[in-house]
Amino acid sequence: RAIARLAEDQLSIAFVAEFSRGKSELINAIFFAEYGQRILPSSAGRTTMCPTELLYDETFPPSIRLLPIETRAEALSTGDFKQQSQAWTVLPLDILSGEGMLDAFRQVSLTKRVPVEEAKIYGLYDETDPDIALAVDEHGMFEISRWRHAIVNFPHPLLAEGLVIIDTPGLNAIGTEPELTLNLIPNAHAVLFILAADTGVTKSDIEIWRNHIGSGPGRMVVLNKIDSMWDELRTPEEVEEQINMQIASVAHTLGLTKHQIYPVSAQKGLVGKINQDAELLAKSRLLELENALSNELIPAKQ
């Protein structure tokens, strides 16, 4: 039984970040670069609207399963609903077509406007939050995600090895999605916390780290957007020194070792892969992170 469990064992990694730290771009660069375009929506502001799991189960065809937001009115958790196939909306994934993939993933970020009373029933409207009232329009309608949870079954070599990626919404949303705080993040075997290299650890990053992640085994920090520090007016050595200073500062603030921090440029890594620019890909340092995910985390779990 133990050997059978090892063979089908999965390792779940939660990708956690504040808004606009480049989390969706990082997932695009690691998993979807061969499509020659961004598959996950990635733009300024908030793009991931519901928690999304990326995995590969060869017993199912490639697909996206979506759990309607209305299920929040019931007492069951997302985990309970995983046993109830009739509750999910299933969209087939055409993995040979970039456009087909794009259309399917657009579904994940769909929203709808509902009356405030309905949003309260789903636990998505917190009257005590002063900022949330600003999101209500003149007709008393409030924007919510159309889906509560998405599961993407996609044949990628890393996922086929047993890796499960949990893409969380920008963590300002963490309070409105208790499932994240109570189940998804604590039960993940590892957490990849994404920061922006130019800002370092902000006050809201610190709060998320202390309240929801904390230092422990299987904690990795990605210092994304190092391309913002590339500067033609500085020598490569000076740029490198600046990046190393940011790494040291982040390691000290979060109580980690420097080896747990990976400086990358997800955007340049994605461009490097799409344009087959080996020099840019190497400079983005994306391959070092991919190597850590596949060669360190999976064997460490086993």
BADRENNU-379373 format. One line per 10 residues: number of its first residue (from 1); their letters; for each residue z, y, x of N, C-alpha, C. Coordinates in Angstrom, 2 decimals. Example, Ala and Ser with C-alpha at 12.3 -4.5 7.8 and 13.67 -1.06 7.14 Angstrom:
# BADRENNU-379373
1> AS> 7.80/-5.69/13.19/7.80/-4.50/12.30/7.80/-3.30/13.20  7.08/-2.25/12.85/7.14/-1.06/13.67/7.87/0.03/12.90
# end
This chain:
# BADRENNU-379373
1> RAIARLAEDQ> 0.00/-1.20/0.83/0.00/0.00/0.00/0.00/1.26/0.87  0.79/1.20/1.96/0.85/2.35/2.86/-0.50/2.63/3.51  -1.18/1.53/3.93/-2.50/1.68/4.56/-3.51/2.23/3.55  -3.43/1.74/2.31/-4.35/2.24/1.27/-4.09/3.73/1.03  -2.82/4.12/1.07/-2.49/5.52/0.82/-3.02/6.41/1.94  -2.94/5.90/3.18/-3.46/6.66/4.32/-4.95/6.89/4.17  -5.65/5.84/3.70/-7.11/5.92/3.59/-7.53/7.00/2.59  -6.76/7.14/1.50/-7.19/8.11/0.49/-6.31/9.36/0.51  -5.55/9.51/1.59/-4.60/10.61/1.64/-5.30/11.95/1.68  -4.71/12.90/1.00/-5.26/14.26/1.02/-4.28/15.21/1.68
11> LSIAFVAEFS> -4.82/16.24/2.28/-4.00/17.27/2.90/-4.36/18.59/2.24  -3.41/19.15/1.52/-3.74/20.40/0.80/-3.28/21.61/1.60  -4.18/22.58/1.71/-3.88/23.83/2.41/-4.07/24.98/1.43  -3.02/25.75/1.25/-3.12/26.93/0.38/-3.59/28.12/1.21  -4.69/28.74/0.79/-5.15/29.98/1.40/-4.48/31.11/0.63  -3.61/31.85/1.30/-2.79/32.85/0.63/-3.02/34.21/1.28  -3.20/35.23/0.45/-3.39/36.58/1.00/-3.21/37.62/-0.09  -2.96/38.83/0.34/-3.03/39.99/-0.55/-4.51/40.22/-0.91  -4.76/41.15/-1.83/-6.16/41.52/-2.13/-6.83/42.05/-0.86  -8.13/41.84/-0.79/-8.97/42.48/0.22/-8.58/42.19/1.67
21> RGKSELINAI> -8.12/40.97/1.91/-7.87/40.57/3.31/-9.01/39.69/3.82  -10.00/39.42/2.95/-11.16/38.64/3.39/-10.99/37.14/3.20  -10.14/36.75/2.24/-9.88/35.32/2.03/-11.12/34.60/1.51  -11.78/35.18/0.49/-12.99/34.53/-0.06/-14.09/34.47/1.00  -14.17/35.51/1.82/-15.18/35.53/2.89/-14.91/34.40/3.89  -13.64/34.16/4.19/-13.28/33.09/5.12/-13.70/31.73/4.57  -13.48/31.52/3.27/-13.87/30.25/2.64/-15.40/30.12/2.63  -16.09/31.23/2.36/-17.56/31.22/2.44/-18.03/30.82/3.83  -17.39/31.41/4.86/-17.84/31.17/6.24/-17.59/29.72/6.66  -16.47/29.13/6.21/-16.16/27.76/6.63/-16.96/26.73/5.83
31> FFAEYGQRIL> -17.06/26.94/4.51/-17.59/25.87/3.65/-19.01/26.08/3.12  -19.47/27.32/3.00/-20.72/27.53/2.27/-21.81/28.26/3.06  -21.60/28.40/4.39/-22.56/29.19/5.18/-23.97/28.60/5.14  -24.08/27.25/4.97/-25.43/26.65/5.03/-26.31/27.08/3.87  -25.72/27.71/2.84/-26.55/28.20/1.73/-27.21/29.54/2.05  -26.86/30.11/3.20/-27.52/31.34/3.61/-27.12/32.56/2.80  -26.03/32.45/2.05/-25.55/33.60/1.27/-24.09/33.34/0.89  -23.45/34.37/0.32/-22.07/34.18/-0.15/-22.09/33.42/-1.46  -21.33/32.33/-1.52/-21.25/31.55/-2.76/-20.03/32.00/-3.57  -18.89/32.12/-2.90/-17.71/32.66/-3.60/-17.87/34.17/-3.69
41> PSSAGRTTMC> -17.57/34.77/-4.86/-17.66/36.23/-4.95/-16.75/36.86/-3.91  -17.28/37.81/-3.15/-16.49/38.45/-2.10/-16.91/39.90/-2.00  -16.05/40.78/-2.48/-16.36/42.21/-2.41/-15.03/42.96/-2.36  -15.09/44.28/-2.27/-13.86/45.06/-2.23/-13.09/44.84/-3.52  -11.75/44.83/-3.40/-10.93/44.65/-4.60/-10.70/43.19/-4.89  -10.37/42.90/-6.13/-9.94/41.56/-6.50/-11.12/40.74/-6.99  -11.36/39.58/-6.36/-12.50/38.76/-6.79/-12.06/37.40/-7.33  -11.07/36.77/-6.67/-10.61/35.46/-7.16/-9.65/35.70/-8.32  -10.01/35.25/-9.51/-9.19/35.55/-10.68/-8.25/34.42/-11.05  -8.60/33.17/-10.72/-7.70/32.07/-11.07/-7.56/31.15/-9.87
51> PTELLYDETF> -6.44/30.44/-9.74/-6.30/29.50/-8.62/-7.43/28.47/-8.66  -8.03/28.24/-7.49/-9.19/27.35/-7.41/-8.94/26.30/-6.34  -9.13/25.04/-6.69/-9.00/23.96/-5.70/-10.39/23.50/-5.28  -10.59/23.43/-3.97/-11.84/22.87/-3.42/-11.51/21.50/-2.88  -12.18/20.47/-3.36/-11.91/19.12/-2.86/-13.17/18.28/-3.01  -13.11/17.05/-2.50/-14.24/16.15/-2.72/-13.73/14.77/-3.12  -14.13/14.37/-4.32/-13.82/13.02/-4.82/-15.16/12.36/-5.11  -15.50/11.37/-4.27/-16.85/10.78/-4.39/-17.03/9.97/-5.68  -15.94/9.70/-6.41/-16.08/8.95/-7.67/-16.57/9.85/-8.81  -16.59/11.19/-8.57/-17.09/12.12/-9.58/-18.33/12.83/-9.04
61> PPSIRLLPIE> -19.27/13.21/-9.90/-20.40/14.01/-9.42/-19.92/15.42/-9.04  -20.66/16.13/-8.17/-20.28/17.50/-7.84/-20.20/18.36/-9.11  -19.10/19.06/-9.28/-18.90/19.82/-10.52/-17.79/20.85/-10.33  -17.72/21.77/-11.29/-16.56/22.67/-11.39/-15.89/22.37/-12.72  -14.59/22.05/-12.65/-13.83/21.85/-13.88/-12.96/23.08/-14.11  -13.01/23.61/-15.32/-12.31/24.86/-15.62/-11.32/24.64/-16.76  -10.10/25.10/-16.56/-9.07/24.97/-17.60/-8.94/26.31/-18.33  -9.24/26.35/-19.64/-9.21/27.63/-20.36/-7.83/28.29/-20.33  -7.82/29.61/-20.27/-6.57/30.38/-20.20/-5.69/30.13/-21.43  -6.34/29.77/-22.56/-5.58/29.56/-23.81/-4.54/28.45/-23.67
71> TRAEALSTGD> -4.73/27.55/-22.67/-3.77/26.45/-22.52/-2.40/26.96/-22.07  -2.34/28.22/-21.62/-1.03/28.78/-21.22/-0.10/28.95/-22.41  -0.66/28.96/-23.62/0.18/29.09/-24.82/0.96/27.80/-25.08  0.55/26.72/-24.41/1.25/25.44/-24.58/2.28/25.28/-23.45  3.16/24.32/-23.62/4.27/24.17/-22.67/3.90/23.36/-21.43  2.68/22.84/-21.38/2.31/21.95/-20.27/1.90/22.74/-19.03  2.14/22.16/-17.86/1.71/22.78/-16.60/0.27/22.36/-16.29  -0.31/23.02/-15.31/-1.67/22.64/-14.88/-1.70/21.18/-14.46  -0.64/20.74/-13.76/-0.56/19.34/-13.32/-0.62/18.37/-14.49  0.07/18.74/-15.59/0.04/17.88/-16.78/-1.37/17.80/-17.35
81> FKQQSQAWTV> -2.05/18.95/-17.36/-3.41/18.98/-17.94/-4.41/18.19/-17.11  -4.11/17.96/-15.82/-5.05/17.20/-14.98/-5.26/15.79/-15.53  -4.28/15.30/-16.29/-4.43/13.96/-16.88/-5.24/14.01/-18.18  -5.52/15.21/-18.68/-6.19/15.32/-19.99/-7.61/15.88/-19.79  -8.56/14.99/-19.59/-9.92/15.44/-19.26/-10.54/16.26/-20.38  -10.12/16.03/-21.64/-10.75/16.75/-22.74/-10.38/18.23/-22.76  -9.34/18.62/-22.03/-8.91/20.02/-22.05/-9.79/20.90/-21.15  -10.58/20.28/-20.28/-11.32/21.03/-19.27/-12.77/21.26/-19.69  -13.32/22.40/-19.26/-14.75/22.67/-19.39/-15.40/22.24/-18.07  -16.41/21.38/-18.13/-17.01/20.86/-16.89/-18.42/21.43/-16.72
91> LPLDILSGEG> -18.67/22.04/-15.55/-20.01/22.55/-15.23/-20.57/21.74/-14.07  -21.76/21.16/-14.21/-22.33/20.43/-13.07/-22.67/21.39/-11.93  -22.56/20.92/-10.69/-22.89/21.74/-9.52/-24.19/21.22/-8.93  -25.19/22.09/-8.84/-26.43/21.72/-8.18/-26.29/22.09/-6.70  -25.84/21.11/-5.89/-25.49/21.44/-4.50/-26.73/21.68/-3.63  -27.92/21.41/-4.17/-29.14/21.64/-3.38/-29.68/23.04/-3.59  -29.11/23.77/-4.55/-29.64/25.10/-4.87/-28.56/26.16/-4.67  -28.84/27.11/-3.76/-27.91/28.21/-3.54/-27.69/29.01/-4.81  -28.78/29.26/-5.54/-28.66/30.04/-6.78/-27.82/29.30/-7.83  -28.04/27.98/-7.90/-27.27/27.18/-8.85/-25.79/27.21/-8.52
101> MLDAFRQVSL> -25.48/27.12/-7.22/-24.07/27.19/-6.78/-23.47/28.55/-7.13  -24.27/29.58/-6.88/-23.82/30.96/-7.13/-23.48/31.15/-8.61  -24.38/30.67/-9.48/-24.15/30.82/-10.93/-22.88/30.09/-11.35  -22.67/28.89/-10.81/-21.49/28.11/-11.19/-20.21/28.81/-10.74  -20.23/29.34/-9.52/-19.02/29.99/-9.01/-18.73/31.33/-9.68  -19.80/31.96/-10.22/-19.56/33.21/-10.96/-18.66/32.95/-12.16  -18.78/31.75/-12.73/-17.95/31.40/-13.89/-16.45/31.52/-13.56  -16.10/31.16/-12.32/-14.68/31.13/-11.95/-14.05/32.52/-12.04  -14.85/33.55/-11.74/-14.27/34.89/-11.73/-14.48/35.65/-13.05  -14.91/34.93/-14.09/-15.11/35.60/-15.39/-13.77/36.05/-15.98
111> TKRVPVEEAK> -13.81/37.20/-16.65/-12.61/37.70/-17.33/-12.97/37.99/-18.78  -11.95/38.28/-19.57/-12.20/38.75/-20.93/-11.09/39.71/-21.32  -11.36/40.53/-22.34/-10.36/41.49/-22.79/-9.71/40.95/-24.07  -8.38/40.97/-24.09/-7.64/40.47/-25.26/-6.60/41.51/-25.65  -6.11/41.48/-26.90/-5.03/42.39/-27.28/-3.77/42.10/-26.44  -2.98/43.13/-26.22/-1.77/42.99/-25.40/-0.87/41.87/-25.93  -0.79/41.74/-27.26/0.08/40.71/-27.85/-0.36/39.31/-27.41  -1.69/39.11/-27.35/-2.20/37.80/-26.94/-1.88/37.55/-25.46  -2.04/38.59/-24.63/-1.72/38.46/-23.20/-0.25/38.11/-23.01  0.61/38.65/-23.88/2.05/38.34/-23.80/2.30/36.86/-24.09
121> IYGLYDETDP> 1.59/36.32/-25.07/1.75/34.89/-25.43/1.44/34.02/-24.21  0.43/34.43/-23.43/0.04/33.65/-22.25/0.94/33.95/-21.04  1.87/34.89/-21.21/2.75/35.25/-20.10/2.06/36.07/-19.04  0.98/36.78/-19.42/0.21/37.55/-18.44/0.46/39.05/-18.52  1.34/39.45/-19.45/1.63/40.88/-19.59/3.13/41.08/-19.44  3.51/41.81/-18.39/4.92/42.04/-18.11/5.26/43.49/-18.45  6.02/43.68/-19.53/6.33/45.04/-19.98/7.16/45.83/-18.98  7.88/45.11/-18.12/8.76/45.81/-17.17/8.00/46.35/-15.96  6.73/45.95/-15.82/5.93/46.41/-14.67/5.21/47.71/-15.06  5.58/48.84/-14.43/4.98/50.13/-14.82/3.48/50.20/-14.56
131> DIALAVDEHG> 3.01/49.46/-13.55/1.58/49.53/-13.19/0.71/48.80/-14.21  1.28/47.79/-14.85/0.47/46.93/-15.71/0.00/47.69/-16.96  0.82/48.65/-17.41/0.46/49.42/-18.61/-0.81/50.25/-18.37  -1.04/50.62/-17.11/-2.23/51.43/-16.79/-3.52/50.63/-17.00  -3.40/49.29/-17.01/-4.59/48.45/-17.15/-5.01/48.26/-18.61  -4.21/48.79/-19.56/-4.55/48.66/-20.97/-5.51/49.78/-21.35  -6.64/49.42/-22.01/-7.62/50.46/-22.37/-7.21/51.16/-23.67  -8.07/52.12/-24.08/-7.70/52.95/-25.25/-7.65/52.15/-26.55  -8.25/50.94/-26.55/-8.22/50.12/-27.76/-7.07/49.11/-27.73  -6.17/49.26/-26.74/-5.04/48.34/-26.65/-5.43/46.97/-26.12
141> MFEISRWRHA> -6.57/46.90/-25.42/-7.04/45.61/-24.88/-6.70/45.50/-23.39  -6.46/44.28/-22.94/-6.00/44.04/-21.58/-6.89/42.95/-20.96  -7.32/43.16/-19.71/-8.24/42.22/-19.07/-7.47/41.05/-18.45  -7.87/39.82/-18.80/-7.27/38.63/-18.19/-8.38/37.70/-17.71  -8.01/36.76/-16.88/-8.98/35.76/-16.42/-9.35/34.86/-17.59  -10.59/34.40/-17.61/-11.02/33.50/-18.68/-10.45/32.10/-18.46  -10.14/31.81/-17.19/-9.71/30.45/-16.86/-8.33/30.47/-16.22  -7.62/29.38/-16.41/-6.28/29.26/-15.84/-6.33/28.59/-14.46  -7.28/27.67/-14.29/-7.35/26.90/-13.05/-8.77/26.35/-12.91  -9.25/26.26/-11.69/-10.58/25.70/-11.44/-10.48/24.63/-10.37
151> IVNFPHPLLA> -11.20/23.52/-10.57/-11.26/22.46/-9.55/-12.73/22.24/-9.21  -13.05/22.48/-7.94/-14.45/22.36/-7.48/-14.59/21.07/-6.68  -15.43/20.17/-7.16/-15.69/18.91/-6.45/-16.99/19.09/-5.67  -16.87/19.17/-4.34/-18.01/19.59/-3.51/-18.05/18.75/-2.23  -19.19/18.11/-1.94/-19.27/17.24/-0.76/-19.44/18.03/0.54  -18.34/18.34/1.20/-18.38/19.02/2.50/-17.63/18.12/3.49  -18.08/18.04/4.76/-17.44/17.11/5.71/-15.92/17.29/5.81  -15.44/18.53/5.85/-13.98/18.76/5.94/-13.27/18.24/4.69  -13.89/18.50/3.53/-13.27/18.06/2.27/-13.33/16.54/2.16  -14.42/15.94/2.67/-14.57/14.49/2.62/-13.50/13.81/3.49
161> EGLVIIDTPG> -13.01/14.52/4.51/-11.94/13.97/5.36/-10.60/13.96/4.64  -10.54/14.59/3.47/-9.28/14.59/2.72/-8.62/15.95/2.63  -9.32/16.97/3.09/-8.76/18.32/3.00/-8.94/18.86/1.58  -7.89/19.46/1.04/-7.99/20.14/-0.26/-7.60/21.60/-0.03  -8.51/22.50/-0.37/-8.24/23.92/-0.18/-7.81/24.52/-1.52  -6.67/25.19/-1.52/-6.22/25.88/-2.73/-6.43/27.37/-2.50  -7.39/27.94/-3.22/-7.70/29.37/-3.09/-6.90/30.10/-4.15  -5.94/30.91/-3.71/-5.07/31.59/-4.66/-5.61/32.98/-4.99  -5.32/33.50/-6.20/-5.70/34.89/-6.47/-4.92/35.81/-5.54  -5.39/37.04/-5.36/-4.64/38.01/-4.56/-3.19/37.99/-5.01
171> LNAIGTEPEL> -2.28/37.95/-4.06/-0.93/37.55/-4.43/-0.13/38.60/-5.18  -0.72/39.77/-5.45/-0.02/40.66/-6.37/0.03/39.95/-7.72  -0.85/38.96/-7.92/-0.90/38.25/-9.20/0.09/37.09/-9.23  0.84/36.93/-8.14/1.65/35.71/-8.05/2.72/35.65/-9.12  3.23/36.82/-9.52/4.27/36.84/-10.55/3.75/36.40/-11.90  2.47/36.68/-12.17/1.92/36.34/-13.49/1.43/34.90/-13.54  1.35/34.25/-12.39/0.91/32.84/-12.38/2.03/32.00/-11.76  3.09/31.73/-12.55/4.25/31.04/-11.98/3.91/29.69/-11.36  2.83/29.08/-11.85/2.41/27.78/-11.31/2.22/27.85/-9.79  1.69/29.00/-9.33/1.46/29.18/-7.89/2.77/29.11/-7.13
181> TLNLIPNAHA> 3.74/29.90/-7.62/5.01/30.01/-6.91/5.82/28.73/-6.99  5.75/28.07/-8.15/6.63/26.92/-8.37/6.04/25.62/-7.84  4.72/25.47/-7.96/4.12/24.17/-7.61/3.09/24.24/-6.48  2.06/25.05/-6.68/0.92/24.96/-5.78/1.27/25.31/-4.33  1.92/26.46/-4.13/2.21/26.86/-2.74/3.30/25.99/-2.11  4.45/25.76/-2.81/5.48/24.92/-2.18/5.02/23.49/-1.91  4.13/22.95/-2.76/3.71/21.56/-2.58/2.53/21.40/-1.63  1.94/22.51/-1.21/0.85/22.42/-0.23/1.43/21.93/1.11  0.67/21.09/1.81/1.17/20.58/3.09/1.14/21.67/4.16  0.22/22.61/3.99/0.12/23.70/4.97/-0.27/24.98/4.23
191> VLFILAADTG> 0.08/26.09/4.83/-0.29/27.39/4.23/-1.03/28.21/5.29  -2.19/28.70/4.91/-2.97/29.59/5.77/-2.80/30.99/5.21  -2.06/31.83/5.92/-1.75/33.18/5.44/-2.71/34.15/6.12  -3.44/34.91/5.32/-4.50/35.74/5.89/-4.09/37.21/5.89  -4.16/37.81/7.07/-3.83/39.23/7.25/-5.08/39.95/7.75  -5.07/41.27/7.64/-6.17/42.06/8.21/-5.75/42.53/9.60  -6.63/42.33/10.58/-6.28/42.66/11.97/-6.03/44.15/12.15  -6.76/44.98/11.37/-6.61/46.42/11.59/-5.28/46.95/11.03  -4.76/46.32/9.96/-3.49/46.80/9.39/-2.29/46.01/9.89  -2.51/44.77/10.39/-1.36/43.96/10.78/-0.57/43.53/9.56
201> VTKSDIEIWR> 0.74/43.42/9.71/1.59/42.96/8.61/2.07/44.17/7.80  1.59/44.29/6.58/2.02/45.41/5.73/3.30/45.03/4.99  3.89/46.00/4.30/5.13/45.76/3.57/4.93/44.67/2.51  3.80/44.73/1.78/3.58/43.72/0.74/3.32/42.33/1.36  2.67/42.31/2.54/2.49/41.03/3.24/3.84/40.40/3.58  4.74/41.24/4.08/6.09/40.77/4.46/6.81/40.18/3.26  6.71/40.87/2.11/7.40/40.38/0.90/6.86/39.01/0.49  5.54/38.86/0.51/4.93/37.57/0.15/5.38/36.48/1.11  5.40/36.81/2.40/5.79/35.84/3.42/7.24/35.38/3.19  8.13/36.34/2.97/9.54/35.99/2.81/9.82/35.26/1.50
211> NHIGSGPGRM> 9.19/35.73/0.42/9.52/35.19/-0.90/8.80/33.90/-1.23  7.58/33.71/-0.70/6.76/32.60/-1.17/6.32/31.62/-0.08  6.39/32.03/1.18/5.86/31.14/2.23/6.95/30.77/3.22  7.38/31.73/4.03/8.44/31.48/5.01/7.96/30.64/6.17  8.57/30.84/7.32/8.13/30.08/8.49/8.62/28.64/8.37  7.81/27.73/8.80/8.14/26.31/8.72/6.97/25.53/9.28  7.00/24.19/9.18/5.86/23.42/9.70/4.62/23.68/8.84  3.45/23.56/9.47/2.20/23.72/8.71/1.97/25.15/8.27  2.45/26.11/9.06/2.18/27.52/8.74/1.19/28.07/9.76  0.07/28.60/9.27/-0.92/29.20/10.16/-1.25/30.58/9.64
221> VVLNKIDSMW> -1.45/31.51/10.55/-1.80/32.87/10.14/-3.18/33.19/10.69  -4.04/33.68/9.82/-5.36/34.13/10.25/-5.34/35.65/10.30  -5.62/36.18/11.47/-5.73/37.63/11.64/-7.22/37.95/11.49  -7.61/38.27/10.26/-9.04/38.42/9.95/-9.51/39.85/10.27  -10.82/40.01/10.29/-11.47/41.32/10.50/-11.25/41.86/11.91  -11.24/40.97/12.92/-11.09/41.47/14.30/-12.32/42.29/14.71  -13.42/42.14/13.93/-14.61/42.96/14.27/-14.32/44.45/14.10  -13.30/44.80/13.29/-12.95/46.23/13.13/-12.36/46.78/14.43  -11.97/45.88/15.35/-11.40/46.33/16.63/-12.43/46.31/17.76  -13.62/45.72/17.46/-14.68/45.76/18.47/-15.14/47.21/18.58
231> DELRTPEEVE> -15.17/47.72/19.79/-15.41/49.16/19.96/-16.29/49.36/21.19  -17.46/49.97/20.97/-18.39/50.19/22.09/-17.80/51.11/23.16  -16.80/51.92/22.77/-16.22/52.87/23.72/-15.12/52.24/24.57  -14.81/50.97/24.28/-13.81/50.27/25.08/-14.46/49.09/25.79  -13.88/48.70/26.92/-14.40/47.51/27.61/-13.96/46.26/26.84  -14.68/45.14/27.00/-14.26/43.90/26.33/-12.81/43.53/26.66  -12.38/43.83/27.90/-11.01/43.51/28.30/-10.00/44.33/27.49  -10.33/45.60/27.24/-9.42/46.45/26.46/-9.34/45.98/25.01  -10.49/45.56/24.47/-10.50/45.05/23.08/-9.65/43.78/23.00  -9.84/42.90/23.99/-9.08/41.65/24.03/-7.58/41.93/24.11
241> EQINMQIASV> -7.24/42.92/24.93/-5.82/43.28/25.09/-5.23/43.79/23.76  -6.06/44.57/23.04/-5.59/45.10/21.76/-5.38/43.97/20.74  -6.31/43.01/20.71/-6.17/41.87/19.80/-4.91/41.07/20.16  -4.68/40.87/21.47/-3.49/40.11/21.90/-2.20/40.83/21.52  -2.23/42.17/21.59/-1.04/42.94/21.18/-0.77/42.74/19.69  -1.84/42.74/18.87/-1.68/42.50/17.42/-1.12/41.11/17.17  -1.62/40.11/17.91/-1.13/38.73/17.75/0.37/38.68/18.05  0.77/39.30/19.17/2.18/39.29/19.57/3.05/39.97/18.51  2.53/41.09/17.99/3.29/41.84/16.98/3.48/41.02/15.70  2.37/40.37/15.25/2.44/39.56/14.02/3.37/38.36/14.23
251> AHTLGLTKHQ> 3.26/37.72/15.40/4.11/36.55/15.69/5.58/36.96/15.65  5.89/38.11/16.23/7.28/38.58/16.25/7.77/38.89/14.83  6.94/39.59/14.05/7.34/40.00/12.69/7.56/38.80/11.78  6.69/37.78/11.89/6.78/36.64/10.98/7.59/35.47/11.54  8.08/35.62/12.77/8.89/34.55/13.36/8.08/33.31/13.68  6.86/33.49/14.19/5.99/32.36/14.54/5.70/32.38/16.04  5.08/31.30/16.53/4.59/31.33/17.90/3.16/31.88/17.89  2.72/32.35/19.03/1.35/32.91/19.11/0.29/31.84/18.82  0.65/30.57/19.07/-0.33/29.49/18.85/-0.61/29.27/17.37  0.25/29.81/16.50/0.05/29.63/15.05/-0.82/30.74/14.47
261> IYPVSAQKGL> -1.28/31.64/15.32/-2.04/32.80/14.83/-3.47/32.74/15.37  -4.42/32.83/14.43/-5.84/32.70/14.79/-6.57/33.99/14.47  -6.96/34.75/15.51/-7.76/35.96/15.24/-9.21/35.57/14.97  -9.76/35.99/13.84/-11.15/35.67/13.52/-11.83/36.86/12.84  -13.14/36.80/12.81/-13.91/37.68/11.93/-14.71/36.78/11.01  -14.20/36.60/9.77/-14.89/35.71/8.82/-16.29/36.23/8.53  -16.40/37.55/8.39/-17.71/38.13/8.02/-18.74/37.89/9.14  -18.35/38.14/10.39/-19.28/37.93/11.50/-19.55/36.43/11.71  -18.54/35.61/11.44/-18.74/34.16/11.54/-19.77/33.68/10.53  -19.67/34.22/9.31/-20.64/33.87/8.25/-22.04/34.32/8.64
271> VGKINQDAEL> -22.16/35.56/9.13/-23.46/36.09/9.56/-24.00/35.26/10.73  -23.12/34.91/11.67/-23.53/34.12/12.84/-24.08/32.77/12.43  -23.42/32.13/11.44/-23.89/30.82/10.97/-25.22/30.95/10.23  -25.31/31.96/9.35/-26.53/32.13/8.54/-27.73/32.44/9.43  -27.51/33.32/10.43/-28.62/33.73/11.30/-28.77/32.83/12.52  -27.94/31.78/12.58/-27.95/30.86/13.73/-27.81/31.62/15.05  -26.88/32.58/15.03/-26.61/33.43/16.20/-25.35/32.86/16.88  -25.57/31.99/17.87/-24.44/31.28/18.50/-23.49/32.25/19.19  -24.04/33.32/19.75/-23.20/34.29/20.48/-22.25/35.00/19.52  -22.79/35.44/18.37/-21.96/36.14/17.38/-20.92/35.18/16.79
281> LAKSRLLELE> -21.33/33.93/16.54/-20.41/32.93/15.97/-19.25/32.68/16.94  -19.58/32.58/18.23/-18.51/32.38/19.23/-17.58/33.58/19.28  -18.17/34.78/19.20/-17.37/36.01/19.26/-16.46/36.14/18.04  -16.89/35.56/16.91/-16.09/35.66/15.68/-14.85/34.76/15.73  -14.86/33.77/16.65/-13.76/32.81/16.86/-13.50/31.92/15.63  -14.47/31.84/14.75/-14.30/31.03/13.55/-14.18/29.54/13.89  -14.94/29.11/14.92/-14.96/27.69/15.27/-13.59/27.20/15.73  -12.81/28.10/16.37/-11.46/27.72/16.82/-10.56/27.41/15.62  -10.73/28.20/14.57/-9.93/27.96/13.35/-10.37/26.65/12.68  -11.69/26.44/12.58/-12.20/25.20/11.97/-11.71/23.98/12.74
291> NALSNELIPA> -11.69/24.11/14.06/-11.22/23.03/14.92/-9.75/22.72/14.62  -8.96/23.78/14.44/-7.53/23.59/14.15/-7.35/22.90/12.79  -8.18/23.27/11.82/-8.06/22.67/10.49/-8.40/21.18/10.52  -9.50/20.83/11.22/-9.95/19.43/11.16/-9.28/18.56/12.21  -9.00/19.10/13.39/-8.51/18.25/14.48/-7.00/18.29/14.68  -6.33/19.28/14.09/-4.88/19.35/14.28/-4.14/19.01/12.99  -4.52/19.67/11.88/-3.75/19.50/10.65/-3.85/18.09/10.06  -5.09/17.60/9.93/-5.27/16.29/9.27/-4.59/15.17/10.07  -4.85/15.05/11.40/-4.15/14.01/12.16/-2.63/14.21/12.17  -2.16/15.47/12.19/-0.71/15.73/12.22/-0.05/15.17/10.96
301> KQ> -0.72/15.32/9.83/-0.16/14.81/8.57/-0.06/13.29/8.62  -1.13/12.65/9.12/-1.13/11.19/9.16/-0.06/10.69/10.13
# end
